[in-house]
Amino acid sequence: MKAFLRLVLLFTLLPMMSFSFAADELYKAGVNYEVLANPSPTENSDKVQVDEFFWYGCPHCYVLEPHLVAWLSKKPANVEFKRIPAALNPSWAIHAKFYYAMESMGIVDQHHEAVFDVIQKEHTPLMSEPEILDFMQKRGVDRAKFQEAMNSFEVDGLIRRSNQLAGQYRLNGVPNVIVANKYRVDAAMAGGAENLFKVVDFLIAKESKKN
């Protein structure tokens, strides 16, 4: 009788054990995400930091954007998200200045999608300061103030910080998502843009257990 009860208990627990194992192995380091060789402490230990490195001229970043926007609408409450415009080569720097100027003026939400659309959908690269200033002026932004923001010490410092982080994380392309300053995820590792934020959520849960 005892042997029978042990068998019943084993078969009752087996599905639960299998599920737990499957959950732990759902995404694997070195396959679905990379553990960074040079992690760094996050600014807020109560939050899980998630950063997206992107470039307005990158079609893959444009494909990822709607998935990112959908994820942001339901991201966990303990997540702190930041976009970081990458300047991995000198030609990208103008778009990093573009983004950080908008950020410094508090107008990213009003113009970020439109910038992506005009560059990627309308094939207008906006690769010079006059083109960017013309574009923003047409959207009702004060030209002189935006030019001042683009060329400010604040924006210059933010671009240097972006380059420093990209070097630390050994990034050689975009888009890349960094979780808790210790994990890197891209669409290729995740199995497509639609799956990338599933891996991100997995890593957030992994980090949240430690806090």
C-alpha positions in Angstrom: 0.0 0.0 0.0 2.8 2.4 0.9 4.6 1.6 -2.4 1.4 2.4 -4.2 1.0 5.7 -2.4 4.6 6.6 -3.2 3.9 6.0 -6.9 0.7 8.1 -6.8 2.7 10.9 -5.2 5.5 10.6 -7.7 3.2 10.8 -10.7 1.4 13.8 -9.1 4.6 15.7 -8.6 6.2 14.8 -11.9 4.3 17.3 -14.1 5.1 20.0 -11.6 8.8 19.1 -11.5 8.9 19.0 -15.3 7.3 22.4 -15.6 9.8 23.9 -13.2 12.7 22.4 -15.1 11.2 23.6 -18.4 10.7 27.1 -17.0 14.3 27.3 -15.8 15.6 26.1 -19.2 13.2 28.2 -21.3 16.0 30.6 -22.3 19.7 29.7 -22.1 22.8 31.9 -21.6 25.0 31.8 -24.6 22.0 30.8 -26.8 19.1 33.2 -26.2 21.1 35.9 -24.3 24.6 36.8 -23.5 26.0 37.3 -20.0 28.2 40.3 -20.3 31.9 40.0 -19.5 32.0 43.4 -17.9 28.9 44.0 -15.9 28.5 47.1 -13.8 26.3 48.1 -10.9 22.9 49.6 -11.7 22.1 53.1 -10.4 19.0 52.0 -8.5 19.2 48.7 -6.7 15.4 48.6 -6.2 14.9 48.7 -10.0 15.9 46.4 -12.9 17.5 48.6 -15.5 16.6 47.9 -19.2 18.4 49.9 -21.9 17.9 49.8 -25.6 20.8 50.8 -27.9 19.4 51.9 -31.2 20.1 54.1 -34.3 17.5 55.9 -36.3 19.1 54.8 -39.5 18.8 51.1 -38.6 15.9 49.2 -40.3 16.1 46.4 -37.6 15.6 49.0 -34.9 12.6 50.3 -36.8 11.1 46.7 -37.0 11.7 46.3 -33.2 10.1 49.6 -32.3 6.4 48.5 -32.2 7.4 45.5 -30.1 9.2 47.8 -27.7 6.3 50.2 -27.5 3.9 47.3 -26.8 6.2 46.0 -24.1 6.6 49.5 -22.5 2.8 49.7 -22.1 2.9 46.6 -19.8 6.4 46.4 -18.5 6.9 45.3 -14.9 6.6 48.1 -12.3 10.1 47.5 -11.0 11.7 48.2 -14.4 13.5 51.4 -15.3 13.8 51.8 -19.1 16.1 54.0 -21.1 16.8 54.5 -24.8 20.4 55.0 -25.7 21.2 56.2 -29.2 24.3 54.4 -30.3 27.2 56.2 -32.1 29.2 53.1 -33.1 30.7 55.0 -36.0 31.1 58.7 -36.7 28.2 58.9 -39.2 25.8 57.8 -36.5 26.7 60.6 -34.1 24.4 63.1 -35.7 21.4 61.0 -34.9 22.6 60.5 -31.3 22.8 64.3 -31.1 19.3 64.5 -32.6 17.9 62.1 -29.9 19.7 63.6 -27.0 18.7 67.1 -28.0 15.0 66.0 -28.0 15.5 64.4 -24.6 17.1 67.4 -23.1 14.1 69.5 -24.2 11.6 66.9 -23.0 10.1 66.4 -26.4 11.1 62.8 -27.3 7.5 61.4 -26.9 6.2 64.0 -29.4 8.7 63.4 -32.1 10.5 60.0 -31.7 8.1 58.0 -33.9 8.0 60.7 -36.6 11.8 60.8 -36.8 11.8 57.0 -37.3 9.1 57.2 -39.9 10.7 59.9 -42.0 14.0 58.2 -42.0 12.9 54.6 -42.5 9.5 54.9 -44.2 10.0 58.0 -46.3 13.7 57.3 -46.9 14.9 60.8 -45.8 18.1 60.1 -44.0 18.4 63.4 -42.0 22.2 63.0 -41.9 23.1 66.7 -41.4 22.3 69.3 -38.8 20.6 71.7 -41.3 18.3 68.9 -42.4 17.4 68.0 -38.8 16.8 71.6 -37.9 14.5 72.1 -41.0 12.6 68.9 -40.0 12.1 70.0 -36.4 11.2 73.6 -37.4 8.4 72.2 -39.6 7.1 70.3 -36.6 6.9 73.5 -34.6 10.1 73.3 -32.6 12.1 76.5 -32.1 15.0 76.1 -34.5 17.5 78.2 -32.5 16.7 76.4 -29.3 17.0 73.0 -30.9 20.4 73.9 -32.5 21.6 75.1 -29.1 20.5 71.8 -27.5 22.2 69.7 -30.2 25.5 71.4 -29.7 25.4 71.6 -25.9 28.0 70.2 -23.5 25.2 68.1 -22.0 24.5 66.3 -25.2 28.2 65.9 -26.0 28.7 64.3 -22.6 25.7 61.9 -23.1 27.2 60.8 -26.5 30.6 60.1 -24.8 28.7 58.1 -22.1 26.9 56.1 -24.9 30.2 55.3 -26.5 31.7 54.3 -23.2 28.9 51.9 -22.5 28.9 50.4 -26.0 32.6 49.8 -25.6 32.2 48.2 -22.2 29.4 45.9 -23.5 31.4 45.2 -26.7 28.5 46.1 -28.9 29.1 45.9 -32.7 25.6 46.6 -33.9 22.0 47.6 -33.0 19.4 47.0 -31.8 20.7 45.6 -28.5 18.9 45.4 -25.2 20.9 45.4 -22.0 19.2 44.1 -18.8 20.5 45.0 -15.4 23.8 46.0 -16.9 24.8 42.3 -17.1 22.8 40.6 -19.9 22.6 41.4 -23.6 19.8 40.4 -25.9 19.2 40.9 -29.6 16.6 39.7 -32.1 18.9 37.0 -33.6 19.5 35.4 -30.2 15.9 35.7 -29.1 14.5 34.1 -32.3 13.0 37.3 -33.8 11.9 40.7 -32.8 8.5 39.4 -31.6 10.3 37.2 -29.1 13.0 39.6 -27.9 11.0 41.0 -25.0 9.9 37.6 -23.8 13.6 37.0 -23.2 13.9 40.4 -21.6 11.0 39.6 -19.3 12.6 36.3 -18.4 15.8 38.1 -17.4 13.9 40.8 -15.4 12.2 38.0 -13.5 15.6 36.4 -12.9 17.0 39.7 -11.5 13.8 40.5 -9.5 14.3 37.3 -7.5 17.7 38.6 -6.3 16.3 41.9 -5.0 
